[in-house]
C-alpha cells in the first residue's frame, strides 16, 4: 500500500527551517504554511516552498497540516512544541531540544499527556554514513575506544551566545557529537552514560572549545571534542574501535565510512557533485522514518527522551568545566532550571 504523504507547517523561518523545507521538497511533502516572528523571513521562505504565510496563532487555532517542524531558538522550543502538540500536530523539534532540563521535563510530560511522540531532530543519526556505522558497530564486540569531534567556525547568521540560545559551542554544536556518541555506545552494548568530566576554554568567544570525557556503564570512556575555529573548514568525525576492528565515519567535509581502513560504499555519499545536505546529512531520511513509524505504529526513532539525555550531558559538562573539571554523576544532579551557560559560572 502506498503511504500517504504528510502535510507540513514550518514554525520558524530561519536557516534551519529552510533546510527542513528543502528536505520536505526532496520527499515531495507539501508545505501548507510558514509562520515566523519575522514577517520578512516568513515571506521569503513561503515563496521558496509555494506556501502562504500564517501567524503562530493561526497554526494553533486550526490544525493546518499533519506535521509541524519547530525551528525557533532553543529557548522557545518547548513552549512552541507543547502548543502544537495540544493543537493536534505531530511535532518535530530541532536540536538542541531546550535550554534547561526543567523545560525538557515539561515537554516529555506533554508528550505523555497527548499520547504523541515528539521527534528530536538529531539529523546526523539518520544520515546514511552514521546509519551504516550504527548497524555495524555491534559486530566489533566490546568497545575500547569511542570518540567524536566537531570543529568549525562559529555561526555568522546568529549570535549563539544570546540568552535565547543558552550557551556556546558545547551547547550549540556539541549536541550533535554527544547524540552520536550516546547512540553509538547504546548500539555497541556499552549502556548509558554514568559520569563525566569536562573542560571549556575561551567560553563565550568565537574560539570556544570544549572537551568531554564521558564514561558509560560498561566503563567505556568516550572523548568528545567540540569547538569554534574561525575561518576553518568543518571537521566532523566519529570513531569506534575494539580489539577486533575499527569503524571511522567522516561527516565533514565529505561523508565517508571506513572499516579497518577500507572504504565502505554508502549509497549517495559517493556522488561526485558533493554531499547533499538534506539526504547525506540525514534531514530527509529522519523525516521519512518519523512519518513511517507514526503510520505503522512503531516507536519513533529519536524522541525528546534522547534530546533530554543529550542535554543532561551538556548541562553536567558545563557544571564540571566551571568547577575545575570535577567529576559529575549522570543523570545530572544539579539545578534543572539553569541554562548550560548559567551552569558554567
Buried (B, 14 or more C-beta within 10 A) or exposed (E): EEEEBBBBBBBBBBEBBBBBBBBBBBBEBBBBBBBBBEEEBBBBBBEBBEBBBBBBEBBBEEBBBBBBBBBBBBBBBBBBBBBBBEBBBBBBBBBBBBBBBEBBBBBBEBBEEBEBBBBBBBBBBBBBBBBBBBEBBEEBEEBEEBBBBBBBEBBEEBEBBEEBBBBBBBBBBBBBBBBBBBBBBBBBBBEEBBBBBBBBEBBBBBBBBBBBBBBBEBEBBBBBBBBBBEEEEEBBBBBBBBEEBBBBBBBBEEBBBBBEEEEBEBBEBEEEEEBBBBBBBBBBBBBBBBBEBBEEEEEBBBBBBBBBBBBBBBBBBBBBBBEEBEEBEBBBEBBBEBBBBBBBE
